[in-house]
Amino acid sequence: MDDSDRCYASALRILRHRFNSIAELKRKLRSKGFSKEDIDPTIQRLAAEKWLDDERFAGAFVRTRARKRIGKLRIRRELIGAGVEDEIIARAVGENVNSDDERETAIRTAQRRLPILIRRYGEQAARNKLTAYLLKQGYEAALVRDIVKEIKVAHD
């Protein structure tokens, strides 16, 4: 078995666990010590065999992360970190994240988290921590501000 065959077999083992973007897979293969001359043909072969597809990866990634109550800004940052191109990210987020659903998810997350934070930190500190948490989860600042105001009215 030559280096390119070992590189291909290693790539398949990596892909067995989860989809990877092309950039992620290249990074992982480089960290295993494979040369660019072995990695490039492997990537082309995997793409031709439909094992690698950044569009499919981005779509699946967005759907999975959105189900875990992650906002589209954080999903976007994570996809950039995975080496996916901007237009693919924009398309995947646009097709797979509904703004109304995201708002409802953020509201449910805030309603679940706020009572715990109030018990722990008090009213005002809890609102600040809730705001920081929702922003960290990737929700837009305007949405977070509206939700925290809504919950304040509902909680008071």
N, CA and C atoms as an extended XYZ file, in Angstrom:
468
Properties=species:S:1:pos:R:3:atomname:S:1:resname:S:1:resid:I:1 pbc="F F F"
N         0.849       -1.178        0.000 N   MET     1
C         0.000        0.000        0.000 CA  MET     1
C         0.898        1.246        0.000 C   MET     1
N         0.739        2.091       -1.002 N   ASP     2
C         1.574        3.292       -1.077 CA  ASP     2
C         0.948        4.437       -0.268 C   ASP     2
N         1.646        5.587       -0.241 N   ASP     3
C         1.204        6.718        0.577 CA  ASP     3
C        -0.167        7.244        0.172 C   ASP     3
N        -0.440        7.290       -1.123 N   SER     4
C        -1.734        7.837       -1.544 CA  SER     4
C        -2.873        6.906       -1.135 C   SER     4
N        -2.653        5.599       -1.156 N   ASP     5
C        -3.677        4.652       -0.695 CA  ASP     5
C        -3.894        4.775        0.808 C   ASP     5
N        -2.798        4.942        1.555 N   ARG     6
C        -2.917        5.124        3.007 CA  ARG     6
C        -3.652        6.435        3.331 C   ARG     6
N        -3.370        7.462        2.553 N   CYS     7
C        -4.038        8.753        2.736 CA  CYS     7
C        -5.539        8.599        2.485 C   CYS     7
N        -5.901        7.908        1.415 N   TYR     8
C        -7.303        7.678        1.081 CA  TYR     8
C        -7.993        6.876        2.193 C   TYR     8
N        -7.354        5.819        2.664 N   ALA     9
C        -7.928        4.988        3.723 CA  ALA     9
C        -8.092        5.800        5.012 C   ALA     9
N        -7.115        6.625        5.308 N   SER    10
C        -7.187        7.476        6.495 CA  SER    10
C        -8.338        8.479        6.379 C   SER    10
N        -8.507        9.060        5.197 N   ALA    11
C        -9.593       10.006        4.961 CA  ALA    11
C       -10.944        9.321        5.143 C   ALA    11
N       -11.091        8.105        4.652 N   LEU    12
C       -12.350        7.382        4.819 CA  LEU    12
C       -12.632        7.088        6.294 C   LEU    12
N       -11.583        6.763        7.052 N   ARG    13
C       -11.766        6.539        8.488 CA  ARG    13
C       -12.248        7.817        9.174 C   ARG    13
N       -11.695        8.957        8.781 N   ILE    14
C       -12.109       10.246        9.347 CA  ILE    14
C       -13.565       10.523        8.989 C   ILE    14
N       -13.926       10.286        7.739 N   LEU    15
C       -15.282       10.574        7.275 CA  LEU    15
C       -16.318        9.599        7.831 C   LEU    15
N       -15.873        8.463        8.322 N   ARG    16
C       -16.792        7.485        8.895 CA  ARG    16
C       -17.473        8.044       10.149 C   ARG    16
N       -16.757        8.921       10.871 N   HIS    17
C       -17.288        9.459       12.123 CA  HIS    17
C       -18.282       10.594       11.900 C   HIS    17
N       -18.001       11.475       10.949 N   ARG    18
C       -18.920       12.560       10.615 CA  ARG    18
C       -18.474       13.216        9.327 C   ARG    18
N       -19.405       13.967        8.698 N   PHE    19
C       -19.034       14.757        7.527 CA  PHE    19
C       -17.956       15.747        7.926 C   PHE    19
N       -17.093       16.088        7.006 N   ASN    20
C       -16.082       17.117        7.202 CA  ASN    20
C       -16.104       18.013        5.980 C   ASN    20
N       -15.715       19.260        6.186 N   SER    21
C       -15.535       20.130        5.032 CA  SER    21
C       -14.218       19.729        4.371 C   SER    21
N       -14.028       20.194        3.170 N   ILE    22
C       -12.780       19.895        2.456 CA  ILE    22
C       -11.590       20.431        3.242 C   ILE    22
N       -11.706       21.664        3.730 N   ALA    23
C       -10.605       22.278        4.478 CA  ALA    23
C       -10.311       21.510        5.766 C   ALA    23
N       -11.348       21.071        6.474 N   GLU    24
C       -11.146       20.288        7.700 CA  GLU    24
C       -10.408       18.992        7.399 C   GLU    24
N       -10.848       18.300        6.358 N   LEU    25
C       -10.226       17.024        6.017 CA  LEU    25
C        -8.767       17.217        5.619 C   LEU    25
N        -8.496       18.259        4.834 N   LYS    26
C        -7.099       18.540        4.463 CA  LYS    26
C        -6.252       18.775        5.713 C   LYS    26
N        -6.796       19.569        6.647 N   ARG    27
C        -6.078       19.872        7.889 CA  ARG    27
C        -5.805       18.595        8.685 C   ARG    27
N        -6.796       17.733        8.768 N   LYS    28
C        -6.636       16.488        9.530 CA  LYS    28
C        -5.622       15.558        8.866 C   LYS    28
N        -5.652       15.484        7.540 N   LEU    29
C        -4.698       14.621        6.837 CA  LEU    29
C        -3.275       15.168        6.961 C   LEU    29
N        -3.130       16.503        6.902 N   ARG    30
C        -1.795       17.101        7.098 CA  ARG    30
C        -1.262       16.795        8.490 C   ARG    30
N        -2.159       16.851        9.488 N   SER    31
C        -1.711       16.568       10.860 CA  SER    31
C        -1.297       15.109       11.031 C   SER    31
N        -1.764       14.237       10.151 N   LYS    32
C        -1.354       12.831       10.187 CA  LYS    32
C        -0.052       12.594        9.430 C   LYS    32
N         0.488       13.673        8.841 N   GLY    33
C         1.793       13.568        8.199 CA  GLY    33
C         1.767       13.299        6.706 C   GLY    33
N         0.609       13.374        6.079 N   PHE    34
C         0.554       13.145        4.639 CA  PHE    34
C         0.981       14.403        3.896 C   PHE    34
N         1.590       14.216        2.741 N   SER    35
C         2.077       15.345        1.945 CA  SER    35
C         0.965       15.907        1.074 C   SER    35
N         1.177       17.124        0.600 N   LYS    36
C         0.208       17.780       -0.285 CA  LYS    36
C        -0.001       16.944       -1.552 C   LYS    36
N         1.062       16.281       -2.030 N   GLU    37
C         0.982       15.456       -3.239 CA  GLU    37
C         0.070       14.243       -3.038 C   GLU    37
N        -0.080       13.783       -1.796 N   ASP    38
C        -0.995       12.673       -1.513 CA  ASP    38
C        -2.405       13.174       -1.179 C   ASP    38
N        -2.485       14.326       -0.515 N   ILE    39
C        -3.771       14.846       -0.053 CA  ILE    39
C        -4.639       15.334       -1.214 C   ILE    39
N        -4.051       16.114       -2.124 N   ASP    40
C        -4.847       16.701       -3.213 CA  ASP    40
C        -5.565       15.662       -4.069 C   ASP    40
N        -4.878       14.613       -4.553 N   PRO    41
C        -5.608       13.599       -5.330 CA  PRO    41
C        -6.662       12.853       -4.495 C   PRO    41
N        -6.373       12.679       -3.209 N   THR    42
C        -7.332       12.014       -2.326 CA  THR    42
C        -8.603       12.848       -2.211 C   THR    42
N        -8.435       14.145       -2.021 N   ILE    43
C        -9.582       15.051       -1.911 CA  ILE    43
C       -10.391       15.032       -3.210 C   ILE    43
N        -9.706       15.077       -4.349 N   GLN    44
C       -10.403       15.047       -5.638 CA  GLN    44
C       -11.166       13.735       -5.808 C   GLN    44
N       -10.537       12.641       -5.430 N   ARG    45
C       -11.187       11.328       -5.554 CA  ARG    45
C       -12.423       11.244       -4.650 C   ARG    45
N       -12.293       11.724       -3.408 N   LEU    46
C       -13.421       11.681       -2.478 CA  LEU    46
C       -14.567       12.582       -2.952 C   LEU    46
N       -14.233       13.728       -3.537 N   ALA    47
C       -15.265       14.620       -4.060 CA  ALA    47
C       -15.968       13.969       -5.258 C   ALA    47
N       -15.211       13.327       -6.120 N   ALA    48
C       -15.792       12.651       -7.286 CA  ALA    48
C       -16.696       11.487       -6.855 C   ALA    48
N       -16.316       10.820       -5.771 N   GLU    49
C       -17.115        9.704       -5.248 CA  GLU    49
C       -18.248       10.165       -4.339 C   GLU    49
N       -18.409       11.471       -4.201 N   LYS    50
C       -19.462       12.089       -3.380 CA  LYS    50
C       -19.296       11.852       -1.880 C   LYS    50
N       -18.083       11.588       -1.431 N   TRP    51
C       -17.807       11.484        0.001 CA  TRP    51
C       -17.611       12.874        0.599 C   TRP    51
N       -17.174       13.807       -0.214 N   LEU    52
C       -16.907       15.184        0.221 CA  LEU    52
C       -17.740       16.141       -0.610 C   LEU    52
N       -18.463       17.002        0.077 N   ASP    53
C       -19.259       18.021       -0.596 CA  ASP    53
C       -19.529       19.115        0.433 C   ASP    53
N       -18.904       20.277        0.262 N   ASP    54
C       -19.047       21.356        1.230 CA  ASP    54
C       -20.486       21.841        1.347 C   ASP    54
N       -21.238       21.823        0.255 N   GLU    55
C       -22.636       22.269        0.321 CA  GLU    55
C       -23.459       21.319        1.188 C   GLU    55
N       -23.296       20.039        0.978 N   ARG    56
C       -24.031       19.051        1.770 CA  ARG    56
C       -23.584       19.102        3.232 C   ARG    56
N       -22.263       19.245        3.443 N   PHE    57
C       -21.723       19.368        4.798 CA  PHE    57
C       -22.336       20.577        5.501 C   PHE    57
N       -22.338       21.743        4.831 N   ALA    58
C       -22.847       22.974        5.439 CA  ALA    58
C       -24.335       22.839        5.766 C   ALA    58
N       -25.111       22.275        4.863 N   GLY    59
C       -26.535       22.100        5.115 CA  GLY    59
C       -26.802       21.216        6.322 C   GLY    59
N       -26.114       20.087        6.392 N   ALA    60
C       -26.286       19.175        7.520 CA  ALA    60
C       -25.817       19.825        8.818 C   ALA    60
N       -24.715       20.546        8.750 N   PHE    61
C       -24.166       21.218        9.920 CA  PHE    61
C       -25.153       22.256       10.453 C   PHE    61
N       -25.712       23.058        9.559 N   VAL    62
C       -26.657       24.105        9.961 CA  VAL    62
C       -27.896       23.474       10.612 C   VAL    62
N       -28.444       22.437        9.997 N   ARG    63
C       -29.635       21.794       10.564 CA  ARG    63
C       -29.348       21.213       11.946 C   ARG    63
N       -28.218       20.564       12.099 N   THR    64
C       -27.859       19.958       13.380 CA  THR    64
C       -27.669       21.008       14.463 C   THR    64
N       -26.924       22.053       14.157 N   ARG    65
C       -26.653       23.092       15.150 CA  ARG    65
C       -27.922       23.877       15.490 C   ARG    65
N       -28.775       24.133       14.516 N   ALA    66
C       -30.015       24.868       14.779 CA  ALA    66
C       -30.922       24.066       15.714 C   ALA    66
N       -30.951       22.751       15.566 N   ARG    67
C       -31.730       21.895       16.469 CA  ARG    67
C       -31.215       21.951       17.893 C   ARG    67
N       -29.939       22.295       18.060 N   LYS    68
C       -29.331       22.381       19.394 CA  LYS    68
C       -29.418       23.797       19.966 C   LYS    68
N       -30.341       24.601       19.443 N   ARG    69
C       -30.591       25.959       19.912 CA  ARG    69
C       -29.399       26.891       19.739 C   ARG    69
N       -28.709       26.745       18.638 N   ILE    70
C       -27.592       27.635       18.312 CA  ILE    70
C       -28.083       28.621       17.257 C   ILE    70
N       -27.750       29.889       17.426 N   GLY    71
C       -28.185       30.925       16.498 CA  GLY    71
C       -27.360       30.942       15.225 C   GLY    71
N       -27.902       31.611       14.219 N   LYS    72
C       -27.247       31.579       12.909 CA  LYS    72
C       -25.897       32.290       12.882 C   LYS    72
N       -25.684       33.282       13.742 N   LEU    73
C       -24.372       33.949       13.746 CA  LEU    73
C       -23.269       33.011       14.234 C   LEU    73
N       -23.572       32.234       15.278 N   ARG    74
C       -22.576       31.280       15.776 CA  ARG    74
C       -22.365       30.148       14.772 C   ARG    74
N       -23.439       29.689       14.150 N   ILE    75
C       -23.320       28.642       13.129 CA  ILE    75
C       -22.414       29.136       12.004 C   ILE    75
N       -22.633       30.381       11.602 N   ARG    76
C       -21.811       30.990       10.546 CA  ARG    76
C       -20.334       31.018       10.951 C   ARG    76
N       -20.069       31.450       12.196 N   ARG    77
C       -18.668       31.485       12.682 CA  ARG    77
C       -18.046       30.091       12.671 C   ARG    77
N       -18.808       29.096       13.089 N   GLU    78
C       -18.288       27.729       13.132 CA  GLU    78
C       -17.992       27.209       11.721 C   GLU    78
N       -18.855       27.537       10.767 N   LEU    79
C       -18.613       27.106        9.386 CA  LEU    79
C       -17.409       27.819        8.787 C   LEU    79
N       -17.222       29.089        9.125 N   ILE    80
C       -16.014       29.797        8.674 CA  ILE    80
C       -14.789       29.101        9.244 C   ILE    80
N       -14.862       28.708       10.507 N   GLY    81
C       -13.761       27.980       11.139 CA  GLY    81
C       -13.497       26.636       10.485 C   GLY    81
N       -14.535       26.048        9.905 N   ALA    82
C       -14.384       24.757        9.225 CA  ALA    82
C       -13.867       24.931        7.804 C   ALA    82
N       -13.699       26.182        7.375 N   GLY    83
C       -13.128       26.435        6.056 CA  GLY    83
C       -14.129       26.425        4.911 C   GLY    83
N       -15.402       26.604        5.212 N   VAL    84
C       -16.424       26.622        4.167 CA  VAL    84
C       -16.501       28.036        3.584 C   VAL    84
N       -16.705       28.124        2.275 N   GLU    85
C       -16.758       29.416        1.590 CA  GLU    85
C       -17.998       30.208        1.986 C   GLU    85
N       -17.889       31.547        1.935 N   ASP    86
C       -18.961       32.445        2.368 CA  ASP    86
C       -20.279       32.218        1.634 C   ASP    86
N       -20.225       32.064        0.314 N   GLU    87
C       -21.492       31.909       -0.412 CA  GLU    87
C       -22.179       30.592       -0.079 C   GLU    87
N       -21.410       29.550        0.192 N   ILE    88
C       -22.000       28.267        0.597 CA  ILE    88
C       -22.634       28.408        1.974 C   ILE    88
N       -21.960       29.129        2.864 N   ILE    89
C       -22.502       29.366        4.205 CA  ILE    89
C       -23.807       30.138        4.117 C   ILE    89
N       -23.802       31.213        3.345 N   ALA    90
C       -25.003       32.045        3.223 CA  ALA    90
C       -26.173       31.230        2.684 C   ALA    90
N       -25.921       30.417        1.698 N   ARG    91
C       -26.976       29.589        1.106 CA  ARG    91
C       -27.491       28.560        2.115 C   ARG    91
N       -26.568       27.895        2.820 N   ALA    92
C       -26.971       26.863        3.781 CA  ALA    92
C       -27.767       27.462        4.935 C   ALA    92
N       -27.322       28.596        5.453 N   VAL    93
C       -28.048       29.238        6.552 CA  VAL    93
C       -29.405       29.739        6.063 C   VAL    93
N       -29.425       30.345        4.892 N   GLY    94
C       -30.678       30.852        4.340 CA  GLY    94
C       -31.705       29.759        4.097 C   GLY    94
N       -31.257       28.611        3.642 N   GLU    95
C       -32.176       27.511        3.334 CA  GLU    95
C       -32.618       26.732        4.568 C   GLU    95
N       -31.808       26.746        5.627 N   ASN    96
C       -32.064       25.849        6.750 CA  ASN    96
C       -32.432       26.517        8.067 C   ASN    96
N       -32.354       27.848        8.142 N   VAL    97
C       -32.718       28.537        9.379 CA  VAL    97
C       -33.854       29.500        9.077 C   VAL    97
N       -34.984       29.264        9.691 N   ASN    98
C       -36.150       30.123        9.553 CA  ASN    98
C       -36.098       31.148       10.685 C   ASN    98
N       -36.192       32.429       10.376 N   SER    99
C       -36.087       33.483       11.389 CA  SER    99
C       -37.162       33.360       12.466 C   SER    99
N       -38.369       32.980       12.078 N   ASP   100
C       -39.438       32.822       13.072 CA  ASP   100
C       -39.137       31.667       14.024 C   ASP   100
N       -38.656       30.554       13.471 N   ASP   101
C       -38.293       29.410       14.311 CA  ASP   101
C       -37.135       29.768       15.224 C   ASP   101
N       -36.176       30.518       14.687 N   GLU   102
C       -35.023       30.921       15.502 CA  GLU   102
C       -35.484       31.807       16.655 C   GLU   102
N       -36.413       32.703       16.391 N   ARG   103
C       -36.938       33.573       17.446 CA  ARG   103
C       -37.636       32.740       18.526 C   ARG   103
N       -38.470       31.802       18.112 N   GLU   104
C       -39.163       30.948       19.079 CA  GLU   104
C       -38.183       30.117       19.907 C   GLU   104
N       -37.169       29.611       19.258 N   THR   105
C       -36.150       28.835       19.961 CA  THR   105
C       -35.419       29.699       20.982 C   THR   105
N       -35.071       30.913       20.586 N   ALA   106
C       -34.380       31.824       21.497 CA  ALA   106
C       -35.271       32.179       22.685 C   ALA   106
N       -36.551       32.391       22.440 N   ILE   107
C       -37.485       32.705       23.529 CA  ILE   107
C       -37.589       31.535       24.501 C   ILE   107
N       -37.750       30.322       23.965 N   ARG   108
C       -37.838       29.134       24.842 CA  ARG   108
C       -36.549       28.960       25.647 C   ARG   108
N       -35.410       29.173       25.008 N   THR   109
C       -34.130       29.054       25.699 CA  THR   109
C       -34.049       30.080       26.827 C   THR   109
N       -34.432       31.304       26.535 N   ALA   110
C       -34.381       32.372       27.542 CA  ALA   110
C       -35.346       32.081       28.692 C   ALA   110
N       -36.548       31.619       28.382 N   GLN   111
C       -37.530       31.321       29.426 CA  GLN   111
C       -37.066       30.192       30.338 C   GLN   111
N       -36.360       29.243       29.773 N   ARG   112
C       -35.839       28.125       30.545 CA  ARG   112
C       -34.675       28.566       31.436 C   ARG   112
N       -33.857       29.460       30.913 N   ARG   113
C       -32.625       29.818       31.594 CA  ARG   113
C       -32.801       30.932       32.632 C   ARG   113
N       -33.709       31.857       32.387 N   LEU   114
C       -33.845       33.029       33.250 CA  LEU   114
C       -34.149       32.695       34.711 C   LEU   114
N       -35.105       31.833       35.036 N   PRO   115
C       -35.363       31.548       36.457 CA  PRO   115
C       -34.137       30.999       37.191 C   PRO   115
N       -33.371       30.183       36.529 N   ILE   116
C       -32.152       29.636       37.130 CA  ILE   116
C       -31.165       30.760       37.418 C   ILE   116
N       -30.997       31.649       36.453 N   LEU   117
C       -30.063       32.764       36.619 CA  LEU   117
C       -30.528       33.730       37.700 C   LEU   117
N       -31.830       33.965       37.805 N   ILE   118
C       -32.344       34.860       38.844 CA  ILE   118
C       -32.073       34.287       40.224 C   ILE   118
N       -32.317       32.993       40.395 N   ARG   119
C       -32.033       32.359       41.696 CA  ARG   119
C       -30.560       32.477       42.045 C   ARG   119
N       -29.726       32.329       41.051 N   ARG   120
C       -28.288       32.316       41.282 CA  ARG   120
C       -27.691       33.711       41.481 C   ARG   120
N       -28.140       34.697       40.679 N   TYR   121
C       -27.449       35.988       40.647 CA  TYR   121
C       -28.315       37.188       40.996 C   TYR   121
N       -29.617       37.027       41.105 N   GLY   122
C       -30.485       38.178       41.318 CA  GLY   122
C       -31.008       38.695       39.985 C   GLY   122
N       -32.023       39.553       40.069 N   GLU   123
C       -32.757       40.002       38.879 CA  GLU   123
C       -31.889       40.667       37.817 C   GLU   123
N       -31.200       41.752       38.158 N   GLN   124
C       -30.474       42.517       37.136 CA  GLN   124
C       -29.277       41.741       36.582 C   GLN   124
N       -28.519       41.119       37.447 N   ALA   125
C       -27.367       40.341       36.984 CA  ALA   125
C       -27.826       39.184       36.099 C   ALA   125
N       -28.979       38.609       36.427 N   ALA   126
C       -29.514       37.498       35.634 CA  ALA   126
C       -29.846       37.959       34.221 C   ALA   126
N       -30.419       39.139       34.092 N   ARG   127
C       -30.746       39.669       32.753 CA  ARG   127
C       -29.475       39.930       31.949 C   ARG   127
N       -28.462       40.460       32.602 N   ASN   128
C       -27.182       40.686       31.916 CA  ASN   128
C       -26.565       39.362       31.478 C   ASN   128
N       -26.606       38.375       32.349 N   LYS   129
C       -26.038       37.068       32.017 CA  LYS   129
C       -26.844       36.381       30.919 C   LYS   129
N       -28.156       36.541       30.951 N   LEU   130
C       -29.012       35.970       29.907 CA  LEU   130
C       -28.689       36.609       28.560 C   LEU   130
N       -28.529       37.921       28.556 N   THR   131
C       -28.167       38.627       27.325 CA  THR   131
C       -26.843       38.110       26.785 C   THR   131
N       -25.848       38.012       27.661 N   ALA   132
C       -24.532       37.518       27.239 CA  ALA   132
C       -24.625       36.086       26.716 C   ALA   132
N       -25.409       35.252       27.383 N   TYR   133
C       -25.558       33.859       26.964 CA  TYR   133
C       -26.182       33.764       25.579 C   TYR   133
N       -27.273       34.497       25.356 N   LEU   134
C       -27.957       34.442       24.061 CA  LEU   134
C       -27.062       34.974       22.942 C   LEU   134
N       -26.291       36.024       23.227 N   LEU   135
C       -25.352       36.537       22.219 CA  LEU   135
C       -24.280       35.492       21.915 C   LEU   135
N       -23.791       34.833       22.950 N   LYS   136
C       -22.771       33.793       22.758 CA  LYS   136
C       -23.318       32.615       21.949 C   LYS   136
N       -24.606       32.347       22.107 N   GLN   137
C       -25.231       31.255       21.363 CA  GLN   137
C       -25.435       31.611       19.893 C   GLN   137
N       -25.187       32.875       19.531 N   GLY   138
C       -25.239       33.247       18.127 CA  GLY   138
C       -26.504       33.928       17.674 C   GLY   138
N       -27.303       34.410       18.607 N   TYR   139
C       -28.501       35.150       18.227 CA  TYR   139
C       -28.132       36.612       18.008 C   TYR   139
N       -28.833       37.263       17.096 N   GLU   140
C       -28.550       38.657       16.765 CA  GLU   140
C       -28.892       39.566       17.937 C   GLU   140
N       -28.133       40.664       18.077 N   ALA   141
C       -28.285       41.572       19.214 CA  ALA   141
C       -29.692       42.163       19.307 C   ALA   141
N       -30.288       42.549       18.186 N   ALA   142
C       -31.637       43.130       18.211 CA  ALA   142
C       -32.650       42.106       18.708 C   ALA   142
N       -32.509       40.878       18.267 N   LEU   143
C       -33.400       39.807       18.704 CA  LEU   143
C       -33.244       39.570       20.203 C   LEU   143
N       -32.009       39.520       20.668 N   VAL   144
C       -31.739       39.292       22.092 CA  VAL   144
C       -32.339       40.420       22.928 C   VAL   144
N       -32.143       41.645       22.495 N   ARG   145
C       -32.677       42.804       23.225 CA  ARG   145
C       -34.208       42.701       23.325 C   ARG   145
N       -34.867       42.369       22.226 N   ASP   146
C       -36.327       42.232       22.227 CA  ASP   146
C       -36.784       41.110       23.164 C   ASP   146
N       -36.093       39.999       23.124 N   ILE   147
C       -36.471       38.848       23.953 CA  ILE   147
C       -36.316       39.173       25.430 C   ILE   147
N       -35.208       39.803       25.790 N   VAL   148
C       -34.978       40.135       27.195 CA  VAL   148
C       -36.041       41.133       27.680 C   VAL   148
N       -36.441       42.077       26.824 N   LYS   149
C       -37.526       43.004       27.188 CA  LYS   149
C       -38.838       42.259       27.349 C   LYS   149
N       -39.163       41.370       26.407 N   GLU   150
C       -40.409       40.600       26.467 CA  GLU   150
C       -40.482       39.766       27.734 C   GLU   150
N       -39.404       39.087       28.032 N   ILE   151
C       -39.381       38.215       29.199 CA  ILE   151
C       -39.495       39.047       30.465 C   ILE   151
N       -38.900       40.227       30.453 N   LYS   152
C       -38.976       41.101       31.625 CA  LYS   152
C       -40.438       41.441       31.915 C   LYS   152
N       -41.181       41.818       30.880 N   VAL   153
C       -42.589       42.155       31.047 CA  VAL   153
C       -43.364       40.926       31.525 C   VAL   153
N       -43.086       39.775       30.937 N   ALA   154
C       -43.792       38.552       31.284 CA  ALA   154
C       -43.421       38.082       32.695 C   ALA   154
N       -42.183       38.302       33.120 N   HIS   155
C       -41.719       37.793       34.414 CA  HIS   155
C       -42.130       38.703       35.568 C   HIS   155
N       -42.234       40.001       35.302 N   ASP   156
C       -42.539       40.977       36.369 CA  ASP   156
C       -43.963       40.918       36.837 C   ASP   156
